[in-house]
Amino acid sequence: MNILQFNVRLAEGGAAGVALDLHLRALQKGLTSRFVYGYGKGGKKSVSHHRYPQVIKQTPRGTAIANIALFRFLNRDLFGNLDNLYRTVIQTSGPLVLHFHVLHSYWLNLADIVTFCEKVKAQKPDVTLVWTLHDHWSVTGRCAFTDGCEGWKSGCQKCPTLSNYPPVRVARARPLIGGKRPRCRVRLRLGCPGRSPR
């Protein structure tokens, strides 16, 4: 089995810790696993990059910096896709799992992720797509955490806090949420971390 874990960061944050743990456990079990991350601090390689096997920094520094600068005004990541990995993915022999974790935070454009998944699925119908939800980003206009705001339930109205992560200067969540939800319905298996009953 071949597994690719995707997360915006390699070893910074809770979602990165979960994804990295899954990656390392897969390697220990003899599976082929690679960890694809967006960028480290300042758009550079993660300071942890050389400590872990089979990790790939995916985003050029200029792309990460452009997304950081523009997000504050546009509320979305304009640049960033997985096209540079397409050939590698479709040429992988045997069962393949693409496991997505945190995709936002100045990394990937959601429409481009969906297009990538559709293209891969067309070439490799047996690929399994998994998206583990570590925050609220998939159901809100732009926020990773709702912090008590319930505006997302009715399609995001006037944003009560522009400083909520990821912070913005101009609120554009309302027009974005309508386009985001249909894209999130691509054929993915969703997973939500939680405590399992014993």
C-alpha positions, 0 to 999 in steps of 0.5 A: 500500500502507498500512502501520501499524507498532505498537511500545510506544516510538517511538525508544527501544530496538532494536525501536523502531529497527527499526520506525522504520527500516521506517516511514521507508523505506516513506515514502521509497518513496512508501508510506503508512505510520504509526507507532503507539506506546504512550507515551514516558517517564512515559506522555507523548509521546515526546521524539522525537514531533515529529521523525518524520512520521506518528507516533501516540501511542496510549495515554493517560497514565493507562492507561500509568501504571495498567499500570505500577503493576498489572503488578508484582502481576498480571504482565500489562497489564490495560488497553490496546487498539487499539479507538480505531484500529479505524474508521481501520484498516477504512476504509483503502482498498487493501492494508493491512499491520498490522506489530506489534513489541513489544506488551508493557511496560505497553502492550497486553493480548494478548487485546484485540490478538487480538480487534482482529486478528480483528475487522479480519480479518473486515471486511478479509479482505485485511489482512496481519498481521505480528508481528516477534519482537524478544524472548522475551515471546511464549513466556514467561509474562511475561519479555521475555528468558529470561536462561538460565531454561528454565522457559518450556519446561515452562509456567513454574514458580516464577520464579527471578528476579522482577527479570527485565524486566519486573520483578514483585513476585509471580510469576504467569507459570505461569497466564498462559503457558497462556492466552498461547500459544493467543492467539499463534496468531492468523493472523499472519505471524511474523518474527524479526530476524537476520543474513541470509547473504551 
